[in-house]
Amino acid sequence: MGKQTVEALIEGGKATAAPPLGPALGPLGVNIGQIIADINCRFL
């Protein structure tokens, strides 16, 4: 599987697994919780 990009506009530090991220990331088979945590830590 090659590299895939998901584009979404999320306010820094407030990402959740709810739409738009959860439904976009779910079919990719990635660890959604870890991605959400990474986004929130980087963009506080």
C-alpha positions as CSV (number, residue, x, y, z in Angstrom):
1,M,0.0,0.0,0.0
2,G,1.4,3.4,-1.0
3,K,1.3,6.6,0.9
4,Q,-2.2,8.1,1.2
5,T,-3.2,11.6,2.2
6,V,-6.4,12.6,4.1
7,E,-7.2,16.3,4.1
8,A,-9.4,17.8,6.8
9,L,-9.7,21.2,8.5
10,I,-9.4,20.7,12.2
11,E,-8.8,23.2,15.0
12,G,-5.5,22.6,16.7
13,G,-5.7,20.6,19.9
14,K,-9.3,19.7,19.3
15,A,-9.2,16.7,17.0
16,T,-11.5,13.8,17.8
17,A,-12.4,10.5,16.1
18,A,-15.8,12.0,15.2
19,P,-16.4,13.3,11.6
20,P,-14.5,14.4,9.6
21,L,-11.4,12.4,10.8
22,G,-12.8,9.1,12.1
23,P,-14.8,8.2,8.9
24,A,-11.9,9.3,6.7
25,L,-9.3,7.3,8.6
26,G,-11.3,4.2,9.4
27,P,-11.2,2.6,6.0
28,L,-7.4,3.1,5.9
29,G,-6.8,0.6,8.8
30,V,-4.6,3.0,10.8
31,N,-4.6,3.5,14.5
32,I,-7.1,6.4,14.7
33,G,-6.5,7.0,18.4
34,Q,-2.7,7.5,17.9
35,I,-3.2,9.8,15.0
36,I,-5.7,11.9,16.9
37,A,-3.2,12.1,19.9
38,D,-0.4,13.1,17.5
39,I,-2.5,15.9,15.9
40,N,-3.5,17.3,19.3
41,C,0.0,17.2,20.7
42,R,1.6,18.9,17.7
43,F,-0.9,21.7,17.3
44,L,-1.8,23.0,20.7
